[in-house]
């Protein structure tokens, strides 16, 4: 296969041929159908009836995803240029999309390569849901959000760090004040850490809660702080998303809707 044609086939968008568009929608359709198949398979009285059909569909999907993956490795010297074709292939395989593409097919092949027990096989079959991440390559909205996260990663990491510190402080404090009153519930810092997560995110499952006056005071403070702290990542991503949309709108022709060069 000509490398340029192969690249156009797996590259998202219009490239002067209807085959490229058909390929895009075929892959997207397969991804959606795979998720539906996993859902159906989890319903015993339906999954048992359609077991053979689901198995055949799984094999067909894996074959198509494998061919797509091999084509992307074949054109990796164009998409991921490097000093050699091998380095380009490794560069693609280790890229975020390359890892996602590999995870989409690996659970099917691994049992044929390695001897595994039933529990691990069930885990591998469950990992098939990761195929939904492949749709990110074909969906502009998901791609836009991914770019925003990459651009705002320093701000997001800062909020994660601050949140982690708050969780640790809350865990130590609640353990100090509640361990004697509730030795079974707050027996160690790890149990307290679970309570801190539920409280800081304002979820409050109610499985563990303080009963001392000091513990209740700490819980109230943590819950109030969580309202603002947990909202920070959402605000950062929302702000970046709005900026991206505004920038895209400015670079789009108002008449034809095409992006300006």
DOMAR-299371 format. One line per field, with one value per residue: residue number from 1; residue in three letters; x negated, z, y of N, C-alpha, C in turn. Coordinates in steps of 0.2 Angstrom, whole numbers. Each point is the difference from the previous one (the first is absolute). Layout:
num <- c(NUM  ...)
residuo <- c(ALA  ...)
nu <- c(X  ...)
nw <- c(Z  ...)
nv <- c(Y  ...)
cau <- c(X  ...)
caw <- c(Z  ...)
cav <- c(Y  ...)
cu <- c(X  ...)
cw <- c(Z  ...)
cv <- c(Y  ...)
# end
This chain:
num <- c(1  2  3  4  5  6  7  8  9  10  11  12  13  14  15  16  17  18  19  20  21  22  23  24  25  26  27  28  29  30  31  32  33  34  35  36  37  38  39  40  41  42  43  44  45  46  47  48  49  50  51  52  53  54  55  56  57  58  59  60  61  62  63  64  65  66  67  68  69  70  71  72  73  74  75  76  77  78  79  80  81  82  83  84  85  86  87  88  89  90  91  92  93  94  95  96  97  98  99  100  101  102  103  104  105  106  107  108  109  110  111  112  113  114  115  116  117  118  119  120  121  122  123  124  125  126  127  128  129  130  131  132  133  134  135  136  137  138  139  140  141  142  143  144  145  146  147  148  149  150  151  152  153  154  155  156  157  158  159  160  161  162  163  164  165  166  167  168  169  170  171  172  173  174  175  176  177  178  179  180  181  182  183  184  185  186  187  188  189  190  191  192  193  194  195  196  197  198  199  200  201  202  203  204  205  206  207  208  209  210  211  212  213  214  215  216  217  218  219  220  221  222  223  224  225  226  227  228  229  230  231  232  233  234  235  236  237  238  239  240  241  242  243  244  245  246  247  248  249  250  251  252  253  254  255  256  257  258  259  260  261)
residuo <- c(UNK  UNK  UNK  UNK  UNK  UNK  UNK  UNK  UNK  UNK  UNK  UNK  UNK  UNK  UNK  UNK  UNK  UNK  UNK  UNK  UNK  UNK  UNK  UNK  UNK  UNK  UNK  UNK  UNK  UNK  UNK  UNK  UNK  UNK  UNK  UNK  UNK  UNK  UNK  UNK  UNK  UNK  UNK  UNK  UNK  UNK  UNK  UNK  UNK  UNK  UNK  UNK  UNK  UNK  UNK  UNK  UNK  UNK  UNK  UNK  UNK  UNK  UNK  UNK  UNK  UNK  UNK  UNK  UNK  UNK  UNK  UNK  UNK  UNK  UNK  UNK  UNK  UNK  UNK  UNK  UNK  UNK  UNK  UNK  UNK  UNK  UNK  UNK  UNK  UNK  UNK  UNK  UNK  UNK  UNK  UNK  UNK  UNK  UNK  UNK  UNK  UNK  UNK  UNK  UNK  UNK  UNK  UNK  UNK  UNK  UNK  UNK  UNK  UNK  UNK  UNK  UNK  UNK  UNK  UNK  UNK  UNK  UNK  UNK  UNK  UNK  UNK  UNK  UNK  UNK  UNK  UNK  UNK  UNK  UNK  UNK  UNK  UNK  UNK  UNK  UNK  UNK  UNK  UNK  UNK  UNK  UNK  UNK  UNK  UNK  UNK  UNK  UNK  UNK  UNK  UNK  UNK  UNK  UNK  UNK  UNK  UNK  UNK  UNK  UNK  UNK  UNK  UNK  UNK  UNK  UNK  UNK  UNK  UNK  UNK  UNK  UNK  UNK  UNK  UNK  UNK  UNK  UNK  UNK  UNK  UNK  UNK  UNK  UNK  UNK  UNK  UNK  UNK  UNK  UNK  UNK  UNK  UNK  UNK  UNK  UNK  UNK  UNK  UNK  UNK  UNK  UNK  UNK  UNK  UNK  UNK  UNK  UNK  UNK  UNK  UNK  UNK  UNK  UNK  UNK  UNK  UNK  UNK  UNK  UNK  UNK  UNK  UNK  UNK  UNK  UNK  UNK  UNK  UNK  UNK  UNK  UNK  UNK  UNK  UNK  UNK  UNK  UNK  UNK  UNK  UNK  UNK  UNK  UNK  UNK  UNK  UNK  UNK  UNK  UNK  UNK  UNK  UNK  UNK  UNK  UNK)
nu <- c(-4  1  -5  0  2  -5  -4  2  -1  -5  -2  2  6  2  -2  6  1  6  -5  -3  5  1  -7  0  6  -3  -5  3  3  -6  -2  5  0  -7  2  4  -5  -5  4  1  -7  0  5  0  6  -4  -5  4  6  -3  -2  3  6  0  -1  5  4  -1  0  6  2  -3  3  5  0  -2  4  5  -2  0  5  2  -2  3  4  -3  -3  7  4  -5  -2  -5  -6  4  2  -5  -3  2  0  -6  -1  3  -3  -5  2  4  1  -7  -1  5  -3  -6  3  2  -6  -4  6  1  -6  0  7  -1  -2  4  -2  6  1  5  -3  -6  3  3  -6  -3  5  -1  -7  4  3  -7  4  4  -6  0  6  -5  -3  7  -1  2  6  -1  -2  5  4  -2  1  6  1  -2  3  5  -4  -4  6  2  -6  0  6  -3  -6  3  4  -6  -3  5  0  -7  0  5  -3  -6  3  3  -6  -3  6  1  -7  0  4  -3  -3  6  3  -3  -1  0  -5  0  3  -4  -4  3  0  -6  -1  4  -3  -7  3  2  -2  -4  -3  -3  -4  -4  1  -2  -2  -6  0  -6  2  6  -3  -4  5  2  -6  -2  6  -1  -6  3  5  -5  -4  5  3  -6  -1  7  -2  -6  3  5  -5  -4  6  2  -7  0  6  -2  -6  3  4  -5  -2  7  1  3  -3  -6  -2  -4  -5  -1  -4)
nw <- c(0  -4  3  -6  -4  3  -1  -7  -1  4  -4  5  -3  -4  -5  -2  5  -2  -3  0  -3  -5  0  1  -3  -4  1  -1  -5  -2  2  -3  -5  1  1  -5  -4  3  -1  -6  0  3  -4  5  1  -1  4  4  -2  0  4  -5  -1  7  1  -5  3  5  -3  -3  6  3  -5  0  7  -1  -6  3  5  -4  -3  6  1  -5  2  5  -5  -2  4  1  -4  -2  3  2  -4  3  0  -7  -1  3  -3  -5  1  1  -6  2  -6  0  6  -1  -6  3  5  -6  -1  5  3  -6  -1  5  0  -7  3  5  4  0  6  2  6  -2  -3  6  3  -4  1  7  -1  -3  5  1  -5  5  3  -4  3  5  -4  1  6  -3  3  0  -6  0  3  -3  -5  2  1  -6  -2  4  -3  -1  -2  -4  -2  0  -4  -4  -1  -1  -4  -2  0  -3  -5  -1  0  -4  -4  1  -1  -4  -2  1  -2  -5  0  5  -3  -6  4  -1  1  5  -1  -6  -2  -3  5  3  -4  0  7  -1  -4  4  5  -3  -3  6  -1  5  -1  5  -3  0  6  2  7  0  5  2  0  3  4  0  1  4  3  0  2  4  2  0  2  3  4  1  1  3  -1  2  5  2  0  4  3  1  1  4  3  0  3  4  1  0  4  3  0  1  -6  1  -6  -1  6  -5  3  2  -5)
nv <- c(-6  5  2  4  -5  -4  5  1  -7  0  5  3  0  5  -5  2  -4  -3  -4  6  3  -5  1  7  0  -5  3  6  -2  -3  6  3  -4  1  7  0  -3  4  5  -2  -1  5  -1  -4  2  5  1  -4  3  6  -5  -4  4  1  -7  -1  4  -3  -6  1  2  -5  -4  3  0  -6  -1  4  -4  -5  2  2  -7  -2  5  -3  -2  1  -4  -4  5  -4  -2  -4  -5  -3  5  1  -6  0  6  -3  -6  4  3  6  3  -1  2  5  0  0  4  3  -3  2  2  0  3  3  -3  2  5  2  -5  1  2  -2  2  -2  -6  0  1  -4  -4  1  -1  -4  3  -1  -4  2  -1  -5  1  1  -4  -2  2  6  -2  -7  1  4  -4  -4  4  1  -7  -1  6  -3  -4  6  4  -5  -1  7  -1  -5  4  6  -3  -3  6  2  -5  1  7  -1  -5  4  5  -2  -3  6  3  -5  -1  4  5  -1  -5  -2  6  3  -7  3  3  -6  -2  4  -2  -6  1  1  -5  -4  3  0  -5  0  -6  -2  -6  2  -4  5  1  6  -1  2  4  -2  -6  2  4  -5  -5  5  1  -6  -1  5  -2  -6  4  4  -4  -4  6  1  -6  0  5  -3  -5  3  3  -5  -4  5  0  -6  0  5  -3  -6  3  3  -6  1  -2  6  0  -3  3  1  -4  6  1)
cau <- c(4  -3  -1  4  7  1  1  7  5  1  0  7  2  0  -6  2  3  5  -3  -3  6  3  -4  1  6  0  -4  4  6  -2  -2  6  3  -4  2  7  -1  -2  6  5  -3  0  7  0  6  0  -7  -1  3  -4  -7  -4  -1  -5  -7  -2  -1  -7  -6  0  -3  -7  -4  0  -4  -7  -3  -1  -6  -6  0  -3  -8  -3  -1  -3  -6  3  4  -5  -7  -6  -6  1  7  1  1  7  5  0  3  7  3  0  4  6  4  -3  2  7  1  -2  4  6  -1  -4  3  2  -5  -4  1  -3  -7  -2  5  4  6  7  2  -4  3  6  -2  -2  7  3  -4  2  3  -5  0  4  -5  -2  4  -3  -3  4  5  -3  1  -4  -7  -1  -1  -7  -5  0  -3  -8  -2  1  -2  -3  5  4  -4  0  6  0  -4  3  5  -3  -2  6  2  -4  1  7  -1  -4  4  6  -2  -2  5  5  -3  2  7  2  -6  2  1  -6  -6  -6  0  3  7  1  -1  6  5  -2  2  7  2  -2  3  7  4  3  4  3  -3  -5  1  -3  6  -3  1  -5  0  6  -3  -5  4  4  -5  -2  5  1  -6  1  4  -4  -6  2  2  -6  -1  5  0  -6  2  5  -3  -4  4  3  -5  -1  6  -1  -5  2  5  -4  -4  5  3  7  5  -1  -1  -7  -5  -5  -7)
caw <- c(0  0  7  1  0  6  5  -1  3  7  3  1  -4  -8  -3  -7  -2  4  4  7  4  2  4  6  3  2  6  5  1  4  7  3  0  4  7  1  1  7  4  -1  2  8  2  -1  -4  -7  -2  -2  -6  -5  1  -6  -4  3  -1  -7  0  4  -4  -6  2  2  -7  -3  4  -1  -6  1  4  -4  -5  4  1  -7  -2  6  -2  -2  5  6  -3  4  -4  -3  0  6  6  -1  2  8  2  0  4  7  0  3  -5  -1  6  0  -5  3  5  -3  -3  4  4  -4  -2  6  2  -4  1  7  4  5  4  -2  3  -4  -6  0  0  -7  -4  2  -3  -7  0  -2  -7  -1  -1  -7  -4  1  -6  -6  3  1  7  4  -2  2  8  1  -1  6  6  -1  1  7  5  6  5  3  5  6  4  3  6  6  2  3  7  4  2  5  6  3  3  6  5  1  4  7  4  0  1  7  1  -5  -2  -5  -6  -2  3  -3  -5  -6  1  1  -7  -3  2  -2  -7  -1  3  -4  -6  3  -1  7  0  7  2  5  2  6  5  5  -2  -4  -7  -4  -2  -6  -6  -3  -3  -6  -5  -3  -4  -6  -5  -5  -2  -6  -6  -4  -6  -5  -3  -5  -7  -3  -2  -6  -5  -3  -4  -6  -4  -3  -5  -6  -3  -4  -6  -4  -5  2  -5  -2  6  -1  4  -4  1)
cav <- c(6  6  3  6  -2  -3  5  3  -4  0  7  2  6  -1  1  -1  -6  -2  -6  3  2  -6  -3  3  -2  -7  -1  3  -5  -6  2  1  -7  -4  2  -3  -7  -1  1  -6  -6  1  -1  -7  -3  3  -2  -8  -1  3  -2  -2  6  5  -2  1  8  2  -2  5  7  -1  0  7  4  -2  2  7  2  -1  6  5  -1  0  7  4  5  6  3  1  0  -1  -1  -7  -2  -4  5  3  -5  0  6  0  -5  3  6  -2  -4  -6  -4  -1  -5  -6  -2  -2  -6  -4  -5  -5  -5  -2  -6  -5  1  -2  -4  4  -3  2  7  5  0  4  7  2  1  7  5  2  6  5  1  6  6  1  5  7  1  2  5  6  3  -3  2  7  -1  -3  6  5  -3  0  6  2  -5  3  2  -5  -3  4  -1  -7  0  3  -4  -6  3  1  -6  -3  4  -2  -6  0  4  -4  -5  2  1  -5  -7  -3  -1  -5  -3  -4  4  4  -4  2  6  -2  0  7  3  -1  5  7  1  0  6  5  0  1  -6  -2  -6  -1  -7  2  7  1  0  4  7  2  -4  3  6  -1  -2  5  4  -4  0  7  1  -4  3  4  -4  -5  4  3  -4  1  7  0  -4  4  6  -2  -2  6  4  -4  1  7  1  -3  4  6  -3  -3  5  0  -2  -7  -4  -3  4  4  -2)
cu <- c(-4  0  5  8  1  1  6  6  1  0  7  1  1  -6  1  3  5  -2  -2  6  3  -4  1  6  0  -4  4  6  -2  -2  7  3  -3  2  7  0  -2  6  5  -3  1  7  1  5  0  -7  -1  3  -4  -8  -4  -1  -4  -7  -3  -1  -7  -5  -1  -2  -7  -4  0  -4  -7  -2  -1  -6  -6  -1  -3  -7  -3  -1  -2  -6  2  3  -5  -7  -5  -6  1  7  2  1  6  5  0  3  7  3  0  4  7  5  -2  2  7  1  -2  4  7  0  -4  4  2  -6  -4  1  -4  -8  -2  5  3  5  7  1  -4  3  7  -2  -2  6  3  -3  2  4  -4  0  4  -5  -2  5  -2  -3  4  6  -3  1  -5  -7  -1  -1  -7  -5  0  -3  -8  -2  0  -3  -4  4  3  -5  -1  6  0  -5  3  6  -3  -2  6  3  -4  1  7  -1  -3  5  6  -2  -2  6  5  -2  3  7  3  -6  1  0  -6  -6  -7  0  3  7  3  -1  6  6  -2  2  8  2  -2  3  8  4  3  4  3  -2  -4  2  -2  6  -3  1  -6  0  5  -3  -5  4  4  -5  -2  6  1  -6  1  4  -4  -5  2  2  -5  -2  5  0  -6  2  5  -2  -4  4  4  -5  -1  6  0  -5  2  6  -3  -3  4  3  8  5  0  -1  -7  -5  -5  -7  -4)
cw <- c(0  6  1  0  7  6  0  3  7  3  0  -5  -7  -3  -8  -2  5  5  7  5  3  5  7  3  1  7  6  2  3  7  4  1  5  8  1  1  7  5  -1  3  8  2  -2  -4  -8  -3  -2  -6  -6  1  -6  -4  2  -1  -7  -2  3  -5  -6  2  1  -6  -3  4  -1  -6  0  4  -4  -5  3  2  -7  -2  6  -2  -3  6  6  -2  5  -4  -4  0  6  6  -1  2  8  2  -1  5  8  1  4  -4  -2  5  0  -6  2  5  -3  -3  4  4  -4  -1  6  3  -4  1  7  3  6  4  -2  2  -5  -7  0  1  -7  -4  2  -3  -7  0  -1  -7  -1  0  -7  -4  1  -6  -6  3  1  7  5  -1  3  8  1  -1  6  6  -1  1  7  5  6  5  3  5  6  5  3  6  6  3  4  7  5  3  6  7  3  3  6  6  2  4  7  4  0  1  7  0  -5  -2  -7  -7  -2  3  -3  -5  -6  0  1  -7  -4  2  -2  -7  -1  3  -4  -6  1  -3  6  -1  7  3  6  2  7  5  5  -2  -5  -7  -4  -2  -6  -6  -3  -4  -7  -5  -3  -5  -6  -5  -5  -3  -6  -6  -4  -6  -5  -3  -5  -6  -4  -3  -7  -6  -3  -5  -7  -5  -3  -5  -6  -4  -4  -6  -5  -5  2  -6  -2  6  0  4  -4  1  3)
cv <- c(6  4  6  -2  -3  6  4  -4  0  7  3  6  -2  1  -1  -7  -2  -6  2  1  -7  -4  3  -2  -7  -1  3  -5  -6  1  0  -7  -4  1  -3  -8  -2  1  -6  -6  0  -2  -8  -3  2  -3  -7  -1  2  -1  -1  6  5  -2  1  7  2  -2  5  7  0  0  7  5  -2  3  8  1  -2  5  6  0  1  7  4  4  6  4  1  0  -1  -2  -7  -2  -4  5  4  -5  0  6  0  -5  3  6  -2  -4  -7  -5  -2  -5  -7  -4  -3  -7  -5  -5  -6  -5  -2  -7  -6  0  -2  -4  4  -3  3  7  5  1  4  8  2  1  7  6  2  6  6  2  7  6  1  5  7  2  3  5  6  3  -3  2  7  0  -3  5  5  -3  0  7  3  -5  2  2  -6  -4  3  -1  -7  0  3  -5  -6  2  1  -7  -3  3  -2  -7  -1  3  -5  -7  1  1  -5  -7  -3  -1  -5  -4  -5  4  4  -3  2  5  -2  0  8  3  -1  5  7  1  1  7  6  1  2  -5  -2  -6  -2  -6  2  8  2  1  5  8  3  -3  3  7  0  -2  6  5  -3  0  7  2  -4  3  4  -4  -4  3  3  -4  1  7  1  -3  4  6  -1  -2  6  4  -4  1  7  0  -4  4  6  -3  -4  5  0  -2  -7  -5  -4  4  4  -2  5)
# end
